[in-house]
Amino acid sequence: AVLLASIATAYSAGVSLDALPRYVNWLLLYYLLTNTVRTERRYFIFFLLFLLWSLKMSQFGVRTFATRGFAFADWGITGGVGYFSNSGEFAIQMCMVVGLTTPWILAMRSRWRRWKLWALALVIPGSAALSVIASSSRGGQLGMAAALLWLLGQTRHRVRGLLALALLLPLLWLVIPDEQKARFGTMGEDQTSQLRMRYWTDGIEITKSHPILGIGYANWMPYYTTFYNPEGEVSHNIFIEASSELGLLGLLAFIGLIFGTFWTNRRTRALLTNRPERNVLSAEDDWATTLRALAHGLDTALVAYLVSGFFVTVLYYPFFWMNLAMSGSLHLVARGRFRSSATPRPDLHRALVARARGPAPARGSPSRRQRRHSAQGPTVDQRAWAEIAPVGHTMAVISSRFRTRSNASRVRVRAPLPRRSRS
């Protein structure tokens, strides 16, 4: 609504209308994703496809970085035509991939073998991290560092995280070329930094002169080149872009979406953690762990975007809107499956019946694992199931008899109607 209102009062409404389909695309993306990806399997398939698309770009970045001898290049690395044609935008996508996949891999360490975890970590977040370094983008590298620090603050094992970070950061610093290190030393003093701070200062002045709805959606370039600098560039800051083009109302709406995303992911983790039926089905526990890790990953990716976007104009790029849609869809998945234990589910009913009836008769000689478990005695889980088995069996019997009686009352035997003879 704020964006449409800014078009009505824009400096050039024609420019805003020409750029409007780009924003409509993200609205359609959010609507389609939250209305089609509503189960954990669909979400995980979409997540794997997203990783596959990102892996295609990261392996290209690593290959290009290796062919030039891991040396520095002013132009960095691009990810292809479109939203990733600039090294800065490419670096944002890669550092968001690092933030999204790292919590998921860490959550799977108790379920996967160690060599699989290391292989996956090297292939996806490892290649993405090298691509960020190869992009020569200081904003992307700062965003990746902020994502790692955010992960350290979210984990319960902060001592281990500090040790891992103390080992990882020196390795990344060794991989960074010397020319890139020199650029960090001149940050704030070189020509690029001076130009961006000038754009930020002018953007604040534009916001003060148009405080409510700004100069209009997508009107920075025509307005800035007319009244400030004919050879000027974009604002190079997502917050300046929002306040100058959409006014303070647009800036508040953008900040509200940011906090709303964090709040949505927090509610998702609460749904997946505080469940009365927890530990009833091991398959659900695996899904809960995976989805909970993805909620942490979406928060980490958003942190990486916010830090990197402080130096790049990417407000209407797919980074934020894809993260917003994935967070909303993930919350709907968690709410639909784990929201209430009072709602009967067929899989839970079948599990109660199977547990109440006991294990199926063994066929043939018992295996080595079965003999070992029988010698050790019942586990904690088996004892817990033994306590609720009579209740589950009673519920199953009552439910089956009720269904049988209700089905029998609906059956009506009707005699066949006599056929009419044709005269």
Steps between C-alpha positions, in 0.01 A plus 500: 500500500785739581668420170183565300442827690856609420429448129209744522730772637817395314736736324452293184198271516586348163833370630323348801237330286766357270679344799182381674499147347829428679335550837186312394722201425601476867138525614412213268801306625385537861142403413597195295760373745279534807202338325673209327789403728290397801656165601845419632586282201407770249694754700808282516483434125478875436789555741714246316417662165598837645831350612551347156453837328737665744753218467510555124615858560739418786683229307542744212644753744744247649607384156562857383686583820721192455575566130642842581719351772286623794617851417322831543294658222336843503184376328468200731266225381151521356228239519333545165263733320230659712501562872846345547685680221685716754758359740333668797162337434668167432683524834172568684345184359802294597527632857127437546556141387774467762265626769209284386679166469741510794234454775340219302829312465579550868158365597560183299829413670335244730314330214751489218844353479791735548640463149161591351481813712850610403432430133174695506662787692781527246268477199229752593600754769871449431470580130267791579751645748782477242274671247442786745876543534548480124235767440729770652191649665571643843130521577447132420797396711376711792158341459650151517697593814181640658315176418767292673492726807120477509523121494747512787254707704213260430671174592504352848855371453669840493837367613513252213374766265771742607765234444360413157477868407854559626619228261280601207562874485883473471454249216269738318742785561779297341288435190414870454744660253733773625335761279165428663655533846639838397148608397378427853781717632385797291129455574338838553786689335517368143304649210231232504424557867495877458254478211265272692504721806412791272204306362389417855518864604300609196248223566444626853442851363248363248320321783483824700357688205245222421441339842161329456497313167840590357575585141317193367569136436807443276552877460847534649691519172281755315466717811865481607645561155270803460546677834833372636753340265444428129760223520370357825432136576259307720483557876702187593296442816170318541384723788585822315325357194185429702489835680579715197264328254219394737541751783500428870184296458678271259804475726279406796320243287831347392627486859167346600546225240849433635383462859198306377729248333702453818179465702353249254809281515497522879138382510590221260773375733258522794245286314767242421636491855209529746283219369304268734537209258878534481692169493188313388622439149869504416428610143329814627797572725731488197276740310475728804878513532542575130236771489625656822850520352363659183324765710836583659657504154243745364575736789873471432451561127295809579779636721747445216267683261453799732873547557589454133206710384631795702748553213293390196166606350308171511167584665294377202730209420384144577720454812271646764172397338609140449607483864166649606303249292704204624450611861125532456471166325712329767274637774191370321662157467581489871158628603318253279681192625605570858248758617266297722521159657122496557433466130499127417731393223496166319874444536487556877197270530676222307811542712299464822328187372827344386671574830204369700496170310870450559775399259423278207609136527856454385561310179795267513789534742546838678772730376805605699346839576177341628694264726704791637190707579325206664805438721517867604134511606235759413615851423350821638292545187367145519406541865319824421308329222416214734334749734280662234437183298183396694356849455580499131354154457178602677470814287557299185240237590236761595569697185478192278173385660351847469592513135356153442169594668474829315575333169243225568230758578559665164453180299156464354398193300272595218318262272567547133236700320298310238581586145233669300395316190501694181158502341 
